[in-house]
Amino acid sequence: MPRFSVIVPCFKVQGFLRECLDSVLLQSFNDFELIAVDDCSPDGCGAILDEYADRDPRVKVLHLPQNVGLGRARNAGLPHATGDYLFFLDSDDTLTPGALRAMADRLAEAGDPDGPDVLVFDYARTYWWGGTRRNVLAHVLAEAGADTFTVADRPEILDLLMVVWNKVYRRDFVEENGFEFPPGYYEDTPWTFPVMLSARRIAALDRICLNYRQRRQGNILSTTSRKHFDIHDQYERVFAFVERHEQLWSWRPYLHRKMGEHCLDILAKPDRLPPADKAEFFRRTAQLFRRHKPEGALLDGEVALLEGGYAAYRLKRQAALAGREAGRRAEQTRRTTAARARRGWAGLRARLPLDPHLVVYSASSHRGVLGDPAAVYRKAAEIAPQLRGVWVVRDEETAAQLPPGVEHVIVGSRRYLEVTARANFFVNDVNWPGSLAKRPGSVHVHTHQGTPLKYMGADLLDKPGARLGFDVPQMLRRADRWDYSLVANRHSELVWERAYPCHFASARTGSPRNDVLVGAGDPGGGDFRLRHGIPEDHTVVLYAPTRRDYRRGGHVDRIDLARFAADLGEGHTLVVRLHPTLATGPARGLGLAELARRGIVVDATDEPHVEEVMLASDALLTDYSALMFDYANLDRPIVVHADDWAAYTASRGAYLDITAEAPGHVSRSYRELAWLFASGSWRDEESARLRADFRARFCEYDDGRAAERVVRTLLLGEPMPAAEPGAVRIPGQSVTDDLLASR
């Protein structure tokens, strides 16, 4: 008996069907059967299904003699299912890699001999133009935790999209209750509500297991048709089911309101119903609404309009739309007026002299006290208390997370305009907004965000994929405001002056954020280990992959995290830190969040201070992340996993071949990677030799005093020896002369 029976109804999807079938058959978990139902499709679906069945015994094909519709096609597959769990997969959607394994593990984790009745998992919408967007209510699954529950325990689970394909169902539970799909549109409704309300044990899986394809022409429910009237019959079936089960009567008010909202949503869509049919649709909805109205139900909001006539509904809706439009225009006018007032006021402030002691800081697009600017800020507070540091943050939420006593302003606010108009010094690791005008005499210090490996700035002009949505000329105009560019090595100096052809001076100060790493010795980061429950005697491997420009969205799973964590063995902890640009996208929902919840890995993506994460680790595993240049200061083992180096360099470009000039051993397949750690080669003498050469080249100015050097030389104007072997250059001095002299 297989674990899963995957039922796939097919009708006019020949262009998507192979991708759907492959996404199932190529899963790492193989204990399943695939029951494909050809719903008398007039295209090539039947032939495609027969082709797959001929070469894979897991595939069983049913050819229906006539078209019966999506719901009844699913029903046709039910008698042939022998799996523990039923999974209804639409034939234009796809499973994500590892989805079935994640489902099987989650079902086993529930610990019940019979298993949960229903497992609800997450999905992402994938658009025809290449975009991906995770379910906006994913937090509901994350908050559900590891225990099973009922809808009475967690009614918010019903806020998720009430469809059949984001769940798997225990087959015995389905058969015991006689659940089946009705004909017509909205067939998921009379299946999903009875199933969810009846389930005694529901489990949640906070992982994207399915890609929900958003076709350019929309799905069948977005067509204009009288078939949308089927919604009334489908809710009648839901109410009839509840009526037969007294223990569910308490859900009548919820379902009554849900029905009203659902029907009004259909009515409000401009492309669902023929205009001549809208009045009839409203009347039938109102009749259904009155017929099933619970005694004493209090109605408010839009559903209350169902108690009146269609003419009143239209008038109120038109008034509401007009009110929203008027409000939108008023808000736009208010913002325009306020912006003009702020600019005029800022212009007046800009006539005042600069404040020689005012330093404005920002990091990572105003995300808080982070990185190199934070290190400079802390050192300035220590050795130059006369300097007043003010941080620019993006919103009040970010401001609430700042350390106590940190003076701050919100970007774009009147206070922000006042501070930036008077500041003498600006310290940032990314460009300031284009609206910030550089006053004569002010000094802009650009720290960057580490040593560059991949192409940056003007070098991206030859990489159209990598600069998608990135305006290089605008970026260079903003970089024209730089006075100093901090560098940790001569490689960075050459790259920045080529990638940013602007009038700045390269300051050989080292990277301030790396001061805490230089000479750190044995692994520290005790607070990080304590927060995440990592035993003191564990060897911590930090995995820090970078984003890919050859894939829209930037995320590509290069290794199986669960497998790698298991292969590391007892006494090891795998810590994962995604690239910051992937932190809020779907990347974590593709397995990382769920693995972290189960304690298989530690997710350090949200840790604000990457230096602490590095200090807490014993080794770094990365692909092409610039983090390796910082990590080399710790003199701890580094392994580079470069299985897609050719694709990466073709799409993004690289300033050096990191596979030939690596800071440690290089793996080009998972087998090689696993062997490096299993054999202990990751920390052998050759690893130490490669690391020493790498550190000598790329950490040459990092001596633990970079922040002090920035404060004393660039903010205070004091003489202080620069990091050997170079010196801070003055604007206009030739970089080439410096390099030739120091070679």
C-alpha positions in Angstrom: 0.0 0.0 0.0 1.6 3.3 -1.1 1.8 6.3 1.2 0.1 8.6 -1.3 -2.3 8.3 -4.1 -1.9 11.3 -6.4 -5.0 11.9 -8.5 -4.5 14.1 -11.5 -7.6 15.0 -13.6 -6.7 16.2 -17.1 -8.6 18.3 -19.6 -7.0 20.5 -22.3 -3.7 20.9 -20.5 -1.3 19.3 -23.0 1.1 22.2 -22.8 1.5 21.9 -19.0 0.9 18.2 -18.4 4.4 16.9 -18.8 5.8 19.4 -16.3 3.1 18.4 -13.9 3.7 14.7 -14.2 7.5 15.1 -14.0 7.2 17.2 -10.8 5.6 14.1 -9.2 7.6 11.3 -10.8 10.9 12.9 -10.1 10.3 13.4 -6.4 12.9 12.0 -4.0 10.1 10.2 -2.1 8.9 7.3 -4.3 6.2 5.6 -2.2 3.2 6.8 -4.2 0.9 5.9 -7.1 -0.2 8.4 -9.7 -3.7 8.0 -11.0 -4.2 10.2 -14.1 -7.8 10.7 -15.3 -8.2 11.7 -19.0 -11.5 13.6 -18.8 -12.2 13.0 -22.5 -9.7 15.7 -23.4 -9.9 16.7 -27.0 -6.1 17.5 -27.2 -3.1 15.3 -26.8 -3.5 14.7 -23.0 -4.6 11.1 -23.4 -1.6 10.2 -25.5 0.8 11.9 -23.1 -0.7 10.0 -20.2 -0.4 6.7 -22.0 3.3 7.4 -22.8 4.1 8.0 -19.2 2.2 4.9 -18.1 4.1 2.7 -20.6 7.4 3.7 -19.0 6.6 4.1 -15.4 4.6 1.4 -13.5 3.6 4.0 -10.8 1.3 5.7 -13.4 -2.3 4.4 -13.9 -4.4 6.1 -16.6 -8.2 6.2 -16.8 -9.8 7.4 -20.1 -13.3 8.6 -19.5 -15.8 8.1 -22.4 -17.2 11.6 -22.0 -16.3 14.8 -20.3 -17.6 15.0 -16.8 -15.8 18.0 -15.3 -13.2 18.5 -12.7 -15.0 17.2 -9.7 -16.4 14.0 -11.2 -13.1 13.3 -12.8 -11.5 13.3 -9.4 -14.3 11.0 -8.2 -13.5 8.6 -11.0 -10.0 8.2 -9.6 -11.1 7.5 -6.1 -12.0 3.8 -6.4 -8.6 3.1 -7.9 -6.7 4.7 -5.0 -4.9 2.4 -2.6 -2.7 4.9 -0.8 -2.9 5.9 2.9 -3.4 9.5 1.8 -5.2 11.1 -1.2 -3.7 14.1 -3.0 -5.7 15.9 -5.7 -3.2 17.7 -8.0 -4.5 19.9 -10.8 -2.8 19.1 -14.1 -1.4 22.5 -14.7 0.2 22.9 -11.3 3.5 21.3 -10.1 5.0 19.9 -6.9 8.1 21.6 -5.6 11.2 19.4 -5.2 11.1 17.4 -2.0 7.4 18.1 -1.4 6.2 14.5 -0.9 9.1 13.7 1.4 8.2 16.7 3.5 4.6 15.7 3.7 5.5 12.1 4.6 7.9 13.3 7.4 5.2 15.7 8.7 2.6 13.0 8.8 5.0 10.6 10.6 5.9 13.4 13.1 2.2 13.7 14.2 2.7 10.5 16.2 -0.8 9.2 15.8 -1.1 5.5 14.8 -3.8 6.4 12.3 -2.2 9.7 11.2 -3.9 13.1 10.8 -7.2 13.2 8.9 -5.9 16.2 6.9 -2.5 17.7 6.3 -2.6 21.4 5.1 0.5 22.7 3.4 1.6 25.9 1.8 1.8 26.9 -1.9 3.1 29.7 -4.1 1.5 31.4 -7.0 3.7 31.2 -10.1 2.9 33.7 -12.8 3.2 33.3 -16.6 5.8 36.1 -16.7 8.1 34.3 -14.3 7.2 35.8 -10.9 6.5 33.9 -7.8 4.5 35.0 -4.7 4.0 33.0 -1.6 0.6 32.6 0.0 0.1 35.7 2.1 -1.4 33.7 5.0 1.6 31.4 5.3 2.0 32.6 8.9 -1.2 30.7 9.8 0.6 27.4 9.1 3.7 28.5 10.9 1.7 29.4 14.0 -0.1 26.1 14.0 2.9 24.3 15.5 3.6 20.6 15.6 0.5 19.3 17.3 -2.7 18.2 15.5 -5.8 20.3 16.0 -9.4 20.8 14.9 -11.0 23.8 13.2 -12.5 24.7 16.6 -9.0 24.9 18.1 -7.7 27.0 15.2 -10.5 28.5 13.2 -8.0 30.7 11.4 -7.1 27.6 9.3 -10.4 28.3 7.4 -9.0 31.7 6.3 -6.7 29.8 4.0 -7.7 29.3 0.4 -10.5 26.8 0.6 -9.4 24.6 -2.3 -8.8 20.8 -2.5 -5.2 20.9 -3.7 -3.4 22.4 -0.7 -4.2 19.4 1.5 -3.8 15.6 1.6 -6.5 13.5 3.1 -6.4 10.2 5.0 -8.2 7.8 2.6 -10.0 5.9 5.4 -11.3 9.2 6.7 -12.7 10.1 3.3 -14.3 6.7 2.7 -15.8 6.6 6.2 -17.5 9.9 5.7 -18.5 9.3 2.0 -16.9 12.5 0.8 -17.1 13.1 -3.0 -17.0 16.0 -5.4 -20.3 17.4 -7.0 -20.6 18.5 -10.6 -20.3 22.1 -11.6 -18.1 25.1 -10.8 -16.8 25.7 -7.3 -16.7 22.0 -6.7 -14.0 22.5 -4.0 -16.5 24.3 -1.7 -18.8 21.4 -0.8 -15.7 19.1 -0.4 -13.4 21.4 1.7 -15.8 22.7 4.3 -17.3 19.4 5.2 -13.9 17.8 5.3 -12.3 20.5 7.4 -15.2 20.7 9.8 -15.4 16.9 10.3 -11.6 16.3 10.7 -10.7 15.4 14.3 -6.9 15.7 13.6 -5.5 18.4 11.3 -1.8 18.9 10.9 -0.1 21.9 9.3 3.1 22.0 7.2 4.8 25.3 6.8 6.4 24.5 3.5 5.7 25.4 -0.1 4.8 22.1 -1.6 2.9 23.2 -4.7 3.3 25.8 -7.4 -0.2 27.2 -8.3 0.1 28.2 -11.9 -1.5 31.6 -12.7 -2.3 31.5 -16.4 -2.2 34.7 -18.5 -5.8 34.1 -19.6 -6.9 33.1 -16.0 -8.5 29.9 -14.9 -12.0 28.6 -15.6 -13.4 30.6 -12.7 -12.3 33.8 -14.3 -14.4 33.3 -17.4 -17.6 35.1 -18.0 -20.4 32.6 -17.7 -23.7 31.7 -16.1 -21.9 28.7 -14.6 -21.0 31.0 -11.7 -24.6 30.4 -10.5 -23.4 27.0 -9.5 -22.0 28.6 -6.3 -25.5 28.6 -4.8 -26.0 24.9 -5.3 -22.6 24.2 -3.8 -23.3 26.1 -0.6 -26.7 24.4 -0.4 -24.7 21.1 -0.3 -22.6 22.6 2.5 -25.6 23.7 4.6 -27.3 20.3 4.0 -24.2 18.5 5.3 -24.1 20.6 8.4 -27.8 20.1 9.0 -27.2 16.3 9.0 -24.5 16.6 11.7 -25.7 18.3 14.9 -22.2 18.7 16.3 -21.5 21.1 13.4 -24.5 23.4 13.9 -22.4 25.9 15.8 -20.6 26.6 12.4 -23.9 27.9 10.8 -23.2 31.6 11.5 -19.7 31.3 10.1 -20.8 29.5 6.9 -23.7 31.9 6.5 -21.4 34.9 6.4 -18.8 33.1 4.3 -21.4 32.2 1.7 -22.6 35.8 1.5 -19.0 37.2 1.2 -18.1 34.6 -1.4 -21.1 35.3 -3.6 -20.8 39.1 -3.3 -17.1 38.7 -4.3 -18.2 36.9 -7.5 -20.8 39.6 -8.2 -18.2 42.4 -7.7 -15.8 41.0 -10.2 -16.3 42.8 -13.6 -15.5 39.7 -15.7 -17.5 36.9 -14.0 -21.1 37.4 -14.8 -22.8 38.7 -17.9 -24.2 42.2 -17.0 -27.7 41.1 -17.7 -27.4 38.3 -15.2 -26.1 40.2 -12.2 -29.5 41.2 -10.8 -30.7 37.6 -10.9 -27.4 36.4 -9.3 -28.0 38.9 -6.5 -31.6 37.8 -6.0 -30.7 34.1 -5.8 -27.9 34.9 -3.3 -30.2 37.0 -1.2 -32.8 34.1 -1.2 -30.1 31.7 -0.1 -28.8 34.1 2.5 -32.3 34.6 4.0 -33.1 30.9 3.9 -30.0 29.9 5.9 -29.8 32.9 8.2 -29.2 31.6 11.8 -31.6 32.8 14.4 -30.3 36.0 16.1 -27.5 36.5 13.6 -26.1 40.0 13.6 -25.2 41.3 10.2 -22.8 44.0 9.4 -20.5 45.0 6.6 -21.1 44.3 3.0 -23.1 41.1 3.6 -25.8 43.2 5.2 -26.6 44.5 1.7 -28.1 41.1 0.9 -31.1 42.0 3.1 -32.0 44.8 0.6 -32.7 44.9 -3.1 -30.3 44.8 -6.0 -30.9 48.5 -6.8 -29.9 49.5 -3.2 -26.9 47.2 -3.4 -25.8 48.9 -6.7 -26.2 52.4 -5.3 -24.3 51.6 -2.1 -21.5 49.9 -4.0 -21.2 52.7 -6.4 -21.1 55.2 -3.5 -18.5 53.1 -1.8 -16.3 53.0 -5.0 -16.7 56.7 -5.5 -15.8 57.3 -1.8 -12.7 55.2 -2.2 -11.7 57.0 -5.3 -12.3 60.4 -3.7 -10.2 59.3 -0.7 -7.4 58.1 -2.9 -7.3 61.4 -4.7 -7.4 63.4 -1.5 -4.6 61.3 0.0 -2.5 61.8 -3.2 -3.1 65.6 -3.0 -2.2 65.6 0.7 1.0 63.7 0.0 2.0 66.0 -2.9 1.3 69.1 -0.8 3.2 67.8 2.1 6.2 66.8 -0.1 6.3 70.3 -1.6 6.2 71.8 1.9 9.0 69.5 3.1 11.2 70.3 0.1 10.7 74.0 0.6 11.4 73.8 4.3 14.5 71.6 3.6 15.7 74.2 1.2 15.7 76.8 3.9 17.5 74.5 6.3 20.2 73.8 3.6 21.1 77.5 3.7 22.3 77.1 7.3 26.0 76.1 7.9 26.9 72.4 8.2 27.1 71.0 11.7 30.7 69.8 11.9 29.9 67.3 14.6 26.8 65.7 13.0 27.2 62.3 11.4 24.3 60.5 9.7 24.4 56.7 9.4 22.4 54.2 7.5 22.9 50.5 6.6 21.3 47.9 4.4 18.7 50.4 3.0 17.8 51.8 6.4 17.3 48.5 8.2 19.0 49.3 11.4 22.3 49.6 13.2 24.2 47.0 11.1 27.4 46.2 9.3 30.3 48.6 8.7 28.3 51.8 9.6 27.4 50.3 12.9 31.0 49.5 13.7 32.0 53.0 12.8 29.2 54.4 14.9 30.2 52.4 18.0 33.8 53.4 17.7 32.9 57.1 17.2 30.8 56.9 20.4 33.9 55.5 22.2 36.7 57.7 21.0 34.9 60.8 19.7 31.9 61.6 21.9 31.7 65.1 20.5 30.4 63.5 17.3 26.6 63.2 17.3 25.5 60.1 15.4 21.9 59.9 13.9 20.6 56.8 12.2 18.2 56.8 9.3 15.7 54.0 9.5 12.9 53.0 7.1 9.9 53.0 9.4 8.6 53.0 12.9 8.8 49.3 13.2 12.5 49.3 12.4 12.9 52.2 14.9 11.3 50.2 17.7 14.0 47.5 17.3 17.0 49.9 17.6 19.2 49.6 20.7 18.3 51.9 23.6 19.5 55.5 23.3 20.1 55.4 19.5 19.0 58.7 18.0 17.2 58.1 14.7 15.0 59.7 12.0 12.5 58.0 9.6 13.5 58.3 6.0 11.5 61.0 4.1 10.3 62.6 7.3 10.6 66.3 8.1 13.2 65.4 10.8 15.1 63.4 8.2 15.3 66.4 5.9 16.5 68.6 8.7 19.3 66.2 9.8 20.5 65.5 6.3 20.5 69.2 5.4 22.9 70.0 8.2 25.1 66.9 8.5 28.8 67.2 7.8 29.4 63.4 7.5 27.4 60.6 5.9 28.2 56.9 6.4 26.4 54.2 4.5 27.0 50.8 3.0 24.5 51.3 0.1 23.6 54.4 -1.9 21.6 57.2 -0.3 18.2 58.0 -1.9 18.5 60.1 -5.1 16.6 62.9 -3.5 19.4 63.6 -1.0 21.5 66.4 -2.4 25.2 66.6 -1.4 26.1 69.9 0.0 29.5 71.4 -0.7 31.8 70.5 2.2 29.9 67.5 3.4 31.8 64.2 3.4 30.3 60.9 2.2 31.9 57.7 3.3 30.8 54.6 1.5 31.7 51.3 3.2 30.3 48.8 0.7 29.1 45.4 1.9 32.2 43.4 1.7 34.7 42.3 -0.9 33.3 41.9 -4.4 33.3 38.5 -6.2 30.4 39.0 -8.6 30.1 41.9 -11.1 28.9 45.2 -9.6 28.0 48.6 -10.8 28.9 49.6 -14.4 30.3 46.1 -15.0 26.7 44.8 -15.0 26.1 46.6 -18.3 27.3 43.5 -20.1 25.0 41.3 -18.0 21.4 42.1 -18.9 20.0 39.4 -16.7 21.8 40.4 -13.6 20.8 44.1 -13.9 17.1 43.3 -14.4 15.3 46.1 -12.7 18.6 47.8 -11.9 19.3 51.3 -13.3 23.1 51.5 -13.6 23.2 55.2 -14.7 21.1 56.2 -11.8 23.3 54.2 -9.4 26.4 55.9 -10.8 24.8 59.4 -10.3 24.2 58.5 -6.7 27.8 57.2 -6.3 29.0 60.5 -7.6 28.3 61.8 -4.0 31.0 59.5 -2.5 34.1 61.1 -1.1 35.7 57.9 0.3 35.3 54.3 -0.6 36.5 51.9 2.1 38.5 48.8 1.0 39.9 45.8 2.8 42.3 44.8 0.0 43.8 45.9 -3.3 41.4 43.6 -5.2 38.5 45.7 -3.9 40.2 48.9 -4.6 40.7 48.0 -8.3 37.2 46.6 -8.6 35.4 49.6 -7.0 37.3 52.1 -9.1 36.4 50.2 -12.3 32.8 49.4 -11.4 32.0 52.9 -10.1 33.8 55.4 -12.3 33.2 58.3 -10.0 35.4 61.0 -8.2 36.1 59.3 -4.9 39.2 58.3 -3.0 39.9 54.7 -2.0 40.6 54.5 1.7 42.7 51.5 2.7 41.1 51.2 6.1 40.0 47.6 6.2 36.3 46.6 6.8 35.1 48.0 10.2 32.6 45.2 10.7 35.4 42.7 10.6 37.2 44.2 13.6 35.4 41.7 15.9 36.6 38.8 13.7 40.3 39.6 13.6 42.1 37.5 16.1 38.8 36.1 17.5 40.4 32.7 18.3 38.1 29.8 19.2 34.5 29.9 18.3 32.5 32.4 20.3 28.9 33.6 19.7 27.8 32.1 23.0 24.6 34.1 23.0 23.7 32.9 19.5 24.3 29.3 20.4 22.2 29.7 23.6 19.3 31.4 21.8 19.1 28.5 19.3 19.8 25.7 21.8 23.1 24.6 20.2 25.1 22.4 22.6 28.5 23.8 23.5 30.4 20.8 22.3 28.8 20.7 18.8 30.7 21.6 15.7 28.7 24.3 13.9 28.7 24.4 10.1 27.4 27.7 8.7 25.9 27.4 5.3 25.6 30.8 3.5 24.5 30.5 -0.1 24.1 33.5 -2.4 21.4 34.4 -4.8 21.3 33.3 -8.5 20.7 35.8 -11.3 19.9 33.0 -13.8 16.7 32.2 -11.9 13.9 34.8 -11.4 13.5 35.3 -7.7 17.1 34.5 -7.1 16.7 31.2 -5.1 18.0 27.8 -6.2 18.2 24.8 -3.8 21.8 23.6 -4.5 21.9 21.0 -1.7 19.4 18.9 0.2 19.6 20.5 3.7 18.0 17.6 5.5 20.3 15.1 3.9 23.4 17.2 4.5 22.5 17.8 8.2 22.0 14.0 8.6 25.3 13.3 6.8 27.2 15.6 9.1 26.2 13.2 11.9 25.9 13.5 15.6 27.7 16.3 17.3 27.2 18.7 14.4 24.7 21.5 13.9 23.9 23.0 10.5 23.2 26.7 10.6 21.7 28.2 7.4 21.7 31.9 6.5 20.1 32.9 3.2 21.1 35.9 1.2 19.3 39.0 2.7 17.4 39.6 -0.5 15.8 36.2 -0.2 14.7 36.6 3.4 11.2 37.7 2.7 10.5 35.8 -0.5 9.4 32.2 -0.9 12.9 30.7 -0.4 12.4 29.8 3.2 9.0 28.3 2.5 10.6 25.7 0.3 11.8 23.7 3.2 14.0 25.8 5.4 11.3 27.0 7.8 9.9 23.5 8.3 13.4 22.0 8.9 14.1 24.7 11.4 10.9 24.1 13.2 11.7 20.4 13.5 15.2 21.2 14.8 17.0 19.6 11.8 18.8 22.9 11.0 19.0 26.4 12.6 17.7 29.2 10.4 19.9 32.3 11.0 18.5 34.3 8.1 16.8 36.9 10.4 19.8 37.3 12.7 20.6 41.0 12.4 24.3 40.7 13.1 26.0 38.2 10.8 29.3 38.8 12.7 27.8 37.0 15.7 26.7 34.1 13.5 30.2 33.7 12.1 31.8 33.8 15.5 29.5 31.0 16.7 30.5 28.7 13.8 33.4 26.3 13.4 33.4 26.3 9.6 31.8 28.0 6.6 30.2 26.3 3.7 29.3 28.7 0.9 29.0 28.8 -2.9 29.9 32.3 -4.1 28.8 34.5 -1.2 31.1 37.5 -0.4 30.8 36.4 3.3 33.8 34.1 2.7 36.1 37.2 2.5 34.9 38.3 5.9 35.0 34.8 7.3 38.6 34.3 6.3 39.6 36.8 9.1 38.6 34.1 11.6 41.1 31.6 10.1 38.6 28.8 10.3 37.9 26.2 7.6 35.9 27.3 4.5 34.5 24.9 1.9 33.2 26.3 -1.5 30.4 24.3 -3.2 30.6 25.2 -6.8 28.3 22.8 -8.7 26.9 25.6 -10.9 29.9 27.9 -11.3 29.6 28.0 -15.1 26.0 29.0 -15.0 26.6 31.5 -12.2 29.5 33.3 -14.0 27.7 33.3 -17.3 24.7 35.1 -15.8 26.3 37.4 -13.3 30.1 37.5 -14.0 32.9 37.2 -11.5 36.1 39.1 -10.9 38.1 36.0 -10.1 37.7 32.2 -10.5 36.9 31.3 -6.9 37.3 27.6 -7.8 40.9 28.2 -8.7 41.7 30.7 -6.0 39.5 29.2 -3.2 39.8 29.8 0.5 39.6 26.0 1.1 38.5 22.8 -0.6 36.0 23.0 -3.5 33.2 20.5 -4.2 31.5 20.2 -7.5 28.8 17.7 -6.6 27.0 16.7 -3.5 29.0 13.4 -3.3 32.2 15.4 -3.2 30.8 17.8 -0.6 29.6 14.9 1.7 33.0 13.2 1.4 34.9 16.4 2.4 33.1 16.5 5.7 32.9 12.7 6.3 36.6 12.3 5.7 37.7 15.3 7.7 39.4 16.8 4.7 37.5 20.1 5.2 40.0 21.0 7.9 43.2 19.3 6.8 46.6 20.9 6.1 45.7 21.7 2.5 42.6 23.5 3.7 44.8 25.6 6.1 47.3 26.4 3.3 44.6 27.5 0.9 43.0 29.6 3.6 46.3 31.3 4.6 46.9 32.3 1.0 43.4 33.6 0.6 43.5 35.6 3.8 46.9 37.2 2.9 45.4 38.4 -0.3 41.9 39.5 0.7 42.2 40.5 4.4 45.4 42.5 4.0 44.0 45.7 5.5 41.9 44.0 8.2 43.9 44.4 11.4 41.2 45.0 14.0 41.5 48.8 13.9 39.4 49.6 10.8 36.6 51.4 12.6 39.1 53.5 14.6 41.0 54.3 11.4 37.8 55.6 9.8 36.8 57.7 12.8 40.2 59.3 13.3 41.3 59.9 9.7 38.0 60.5 7.8 35.7 62.0 10.5 38.2 63.7 12.9 41.0 64.5 10.4 43.6 63.1 12.7 46.8 61.6 11.5 46.9 57.8 12.0 48.8 55.2 10.1 46.6 53.3 7.6 46.5 49.6 7.5 49.6 48.2 6.1 50.8 47.9 3.4 49.0 50.9 1.9 47.7 54.3 3.1 44.6 56.3 2.8 44.8 58.2 -0.5 43.6 61.8 -1.0 41.0 62.5 -3.7 42.6 62.7 -7.1 45.6 60.5 -6.3 46.4 57.8 -8.8 45.4 54.3 -7.7 47.8 52.8 -10.3 50.8 54.6 -8.8 49.9 53.3 -5.3 49.6 49.8 -6.6 52.8 49.8 -8.5 54.6 51.3 -5.5 53.4 48.6 -3.2 54.0 45.6 -5.4 
